[in-house]
Structures are given as C-alpha cells and as structure tokens.
C-alpha cells in the first residue's frame, strides 16, 4: 500500500523544501533558497501576466503603460531576488501588494465581483504583504545563514 502522507508531507510540509514555519534564525541557506524561490516565482508569474494584460489593454482597467512598466519592474525584482537574495529586491517586491491595494481602492473592483470575492482578494493581498516581511528578513540574514546538508534524499530541481 502507498503511504500517501509521506508523499504529501514531502511536497507540501517539509522543513527542508517548504520551511514556512521555520524561524529565520534557525534556517539554512538551502531552506532560504527554497522559500525565496517559491515567493519569487509567485511574484514573477503573477506580475508578468499583469504586465502583459496592462500593455495589451486586456486588464479590467484598460490599457496602462505605467501599470505595465511597474509590473515588469516587479518581475525584474523577483528574478533578482531569486538569483541574489538582495534586500532591495525584496523591498521592491513588497511594494507590489500595497500598489495593488491602492489600485483596488482607487479604481474599484470589477462590477461582476461579488462581495465575498472582493474580500478574498483583499485577504490574499494582505497575506502576501505580511509574508513579504518574512522574505525581507530572510534576505537580511541570508549572508550569515549556515550551509547544512538537507535531511533525507535530495530531489532535483525542475528549474535551472
């Protein structure tokens, strides 16, 4: 019989590959790399879509070159964050949820959105903003983090 819990834990809840509840002071560089990679991937993919939608005019607010340029700058900061773990890149990525909240309050939500949908979008945006502070702390501590071997067997990365 297959032990599903072991596989789920390995991909969803593992201190080495998904160290979201490990304090920054107890992290290793490998754990920090994994956590920053996920955050950077999330930010880069989402804001690449926002950038393309803004420049092409498919966004709910229509065509906006400044919004597309800002979204592209967040994509660039996310790539830099993933590659060099620089604090300034993390700070720039942390501004994205605030800019998104500002846009939501200034431009409003699309007419078709229900109140529950609006509340979910607000909650997710605030959660990403709150999580950005952890990423900033990881980048600040990254140079001093120890290099420890990962527990268990090491999986190959799928990207780079």
N, C-alpha and C positions, 0 to 999 in steps of 0.2 A: 504494500500500500504506500502511496506517495504521501510524504509528510508536508502538506501544503503550508503549514505555519512556518516551517523553516524557510521555504522559498519566499513567502510573503515578507517575513521579517528581514530576509537578506536584501530585498529590493526596496522595502518601504521603511523599515525601522532597524537600522544597523548603525552602531556607533561609529564605524569607520566610513561608510559610504553615505549615510544620512545622519550627520551628527547634530541635528537641530536642537536637541536639549542638552548637549554637552556644553558646559560653561567655556567661554573663550579662553580663560586662563588654563584650562586643562586640555585644550585641543593640540593636535599635532599639525604639522604643515599639510600632511595628506588629507586630514579631515577638513582643514580650512580650504584646501584646493577644491574638494568635492562640494562643499557648501557654497563657495563663491561661484563655482561653475554653474550650479543649478540656478542661482539668482541671476547671474549674467545671461544665461540662456533665456530665462523667462523674460527679462527686460529687453534683450536684443530682438527676440522674435516678436513680442507684442508691439514694440515701438517701430520695428521695421514695417509691420502691417499698417500702423497708424501713419507712418511717413508716406508710404505708397498711397494710402487712401486720401491723405490730405493733399498731396500733389496732384493726384488724378481727379480729384473732385468727388470721389465716392464716399467721403466721410459725411456723417449726418449734418455737419455744419458747412458743407460745401468745400470748394477749393480754397486752400490756405497755404501759401508758400512759407510763411513764418512758422506755422504749426508743423509743416513737413520738415523744415530745417531743424527745428528744436527736437523733433522726434528722431531725426537722423543723428543729431548730436548725442542723444541718449544711447542710441545703438552704438555709436563710436565709443562712448564712455563705458558701456557694458563690455565691449570687446577688450578695451584697455584694462578694465577691472579684472576680467578673467585672465588676461595674459600677465599683468604685472602686479596686481593687487594693490594699486595705488590709492591712497586715501582720497585724493581729489576726484578720481573717477567714481569712487563710491559716493562721495558727496553730491556729485552731479546726477548720478542715478537716483539718489534720494530726493532730489527736487522734482522728479517726474510725477510722483503721486500728488504732490502739492499743486503742481501746474494742472494736473488732471482734475483735482478738486476745484481749483479756480475756474477752469473751463466749464465744469459741470454747473457751477453756481452762476457764472456769468451768461453762458449760452443756454442753460437749461438742459433738461433731458429730452430725448425724442418724445413726441406726442404719444406714440404707441406703447411706451413703457408703463407698466403698472407700478403702483407704489412699492410693492414688495420687491420688484426688480430693481427699482432705484435704491432701495435700502440695501439690497445685496451688493450692488455695485459700490455704494459708499462704504460698506463694511470691508469689502475686499481691498478697496483703495487704501483705507486706513490701516488695514493689516499689513499691506505691503510697505506702507510708510513706516510703521512701527518696526517691521522686520529690517528695514534699511539701516536702522541704528545698530543692529547686531552686525551687519555686514561692515559698517564703518569701524566698529570695534575690532572685528577680525582683521581688517586691513591695517589698523594701527598696531596690532600685536603681531602681525604676520612675520616680520623680520626676526623676532625673538622666539617664535614658536619652535619647539623641538621637532626633530625628524625622528619618527618612530615607525617601525615596521607595522603594517596592518595586521590585524588579527585574522586568522583563517586564511583561506586561499584568496589570492589577488585576482580580480577579474580584469579583463582587458577593457580599456576604454573604447567606446564606439566612435568617438570623435577625436581626431588628432592623437 
